[in-house]
Amino acid sequence: MVGDAACFLDPIFSGGATIAMATGKHAADTVDRMISAPDSEVDLSSEYGNFLKTGYDTYARLIYSHYKHKYNIMPTLAELGVELHDGNLDENKALIRLMCGDFWSQDNMVGELLRKHSDFDTFAPFPRVHQCPFYGAGA
């Protein structure tokens, strides 16, 4: 399953379109690899599932943090130690990237902080896949 067929989270945030495209491409690549190496089907299927969960879990955390304080993400970010202001471009950039679909990057400090927030766990523990299809390492 890919996109909203796999997991639908929120009609307001547009990250679902990003996840649909990313998981669709990743699923197609996975099926191609399965056809080429049928003996690796179980491992490839598991890796795809972890990719999908990483994206949706991070996206869900962004949504949960937005709704937690009545449609205001700022208190949740403050709880995590994120301070957004004119002088802190790295944290501002990280939040904007996260809102634009940076759901897989290990380099996004806001995403990483949200992933540590156990109140927002969506799935049982799983190995995260940090292969952001949109942002390269250090971008």
C-alpha positions as semicolon CSV with decimal commas, in nm:
position;residue;x (nm);y (nm);z (nm)
1;M;0,000;0,000;0,000
2;V;0,111;0,354;-0,068
3;G;-0,006;0,706;0,010
4;D;-0,347;0,756;0,170
5;A;-0,440;0,393;0,095
6;A;-0,177;0,296;0,352
7;C;-0,249;0,564;0,610
8;F;-0,464;0,876;0,605
9;L;-0,384;1,135;0,869
10;D;-0,520;1,481;0,806
11;P;-0,714;1,666;0,536
12;I;-0,561;2,006;0,621
13;F;-0,188;1,939;0,599
14;S;-0,062;1,869;0,248
15;G;0,220;1,631;0,346
16;G;0,003;1,338;0,242
17;A;0,068;1,421;-0,124
18;T;0,442;1,417;-0,058
19;I;0,418;1,082;0,116
20;A;0,198;0,940;-0,161
21;M;0,458;1,027;-0,423
22;A;0,754;0,911;-0,213
23;T;0,596;0,581;-0,106
24;G;0,462;0,516;-0,456
25;K;0,807;0,552;-0,608
26;H;0,969;0,352;-0,328
27;A;0,707;0,075;-0,365
28;A;0,769;0,054;-0,740
29;D;1,145;0,037;-0,684
30;T;1,092;-0,231;-0,419
31;V;0,875;-0,445;-0,647
32;D;1,135;-0,411;-0,924
33;R;1,406;-0,528;-0,683
34;M;1,183;-0,818;-0,567
35;I;1,138;-0,933;-0,926
36;S;1,514;-0,923;-0,979
37;A;1,590;-1,099;-0,648
38;P;1,288;-1,308;-0,536
39;D;1,484;-1,455;-0,244
40;S;1,505;-1,109;-0,085
41;E;1,130;-1,043;-0,093
42;V;1,083;-1,061;0,285
43;D;1,372;-0,825;0,360
44;L;1,271;-0,581;0,087
45;S;0,909;-0,583;0,201
46;S;1,019;-0,512;0,559
47;E;1,246;-0,228;0,444
48;Y;0,962;-0,074;0,244
49;G;0,728;-0,101;0,544
50;N;0,984;0,076;0,762
51;F;1,026;0,350;0,499
52;L;0,649;0,402;0,490
53;K;0,625;0,402;0,871
54;T;0,914;0,648;0,906
55;G;0,744;0,895;0,674
56;Y;0,398;0,861;0,822
57;D;0,521;0,854;1,181
58;T;0,717;1,178;1,137
59;Y;0,427;1,340;0,951
60;A;0,186;1,231;1,226
61;R;0,411;1,385;1,492
62;L;0,401;1,718;1,310
63;I;0,021;1,701;1,295
64;Y;-0,014;1,591;1,660
65;S;0,210;1,876;1,772
66;H;-0,006;2,122;1,577
67;Y;-0,334;2,004;1,729
68;K;-0,203;1,942;2,082
69;H;-0,233;2,310;2,178
70;K;-0,545;2,405;1,983
71;Y;-0,392;2,454;1,638
72;N;-0,066;2,605;1,761
73;I;0,257;2,415;1,713
74;M;0,467;2,670;1,902
75;P;0,400;2,543;2,259
76;T;0,495;2,188;2,161
77;L;0,813;2,311;1,994
78;A;0,896;2,513;2,305
79;E;0,845;2,197;2,518
80;L;1,101;2,026;2,296
81;G;1,348;2,313;2,331
82;V;1,296;2,461;1,986
83;E;1,299;2,839;1,981
84;L;1,191;2,999;1,656
85;H;1,294;3,360;1,611
86;D;1,475;3,578;1,363
87;G;1,820;3,491;1,494
88;N;1,777;3,113;1,482
89;L;1,770;3,029;1,114
90;D;1,867;2,663;1,157
91;E;1,557;2,580;1,364
92;N;1,333;2,794;1,143
93;K;1,470;2,619;0,833
94;A;1,424;2,276;0,993
95;L;1,058;2,343;1,075
96;I;0,986;2,476;0,725
97;R;1,158;2,175;0,568
98;L;0,957;1,941;0,792
99;M;0,632;2,109;0,689
100;C;0,739;2,069;0,325
101;G;0,789;1,692;0,350
102;D;1,129;1,635;0,513
103;F;0,989;1,330;0,694
104;W;1,279;1,090;0,647
105;S;1,586;1,305;0,704
106;Q;1,794;1,234;1,010
107;D;1,952;1,578;0,966
108;N;1,632;1,769;1,047
109;M;1,666;1,860;1,415
110;V;1,296;1,946;1,460
111;G;1,194;1,611;1,309
112;E;1,443;1,430;1,532
113;L;1,310;1,606;1,843
114;L;0,951;1,519;1,748
115;R;1,052;1,154;1,699
116;K;1,175;1,144;2,059
117;H;0,835;1,261;2,190
118;S;0,686;0,927;2,302
119;D;0,336;1,076;2,341
120;F;0,323;1,097;1,961
121;D;0,414;0,734;1,883
122;T;0,198;0,610;1,596
123;F;0,346;0,265;1,535
124;A;0,506;0,000;1,753
125;P;0,885;0,043;1,761
126;F;1,041;-0,014;1,420
127;P;1,377;0,055;1,257
128;R;1,359;0,396;1,092
129;V;1,468;0,443;0,733
130;H;1,653;0,770;0,687
131;Q;1,655;0,797;0,309
132;C;1,490;1,129;0,241
133;P;1,386;1,128;-0,124
134;F;1,380;1,510;-0,133
135;Y;1,653;1,648;0,089
136;G;2,007;1,515;0,073
137;A;2,226;1,489;0,380
138;G;2,325;1,830;0,509
139;A;2,093;2,014;0,267
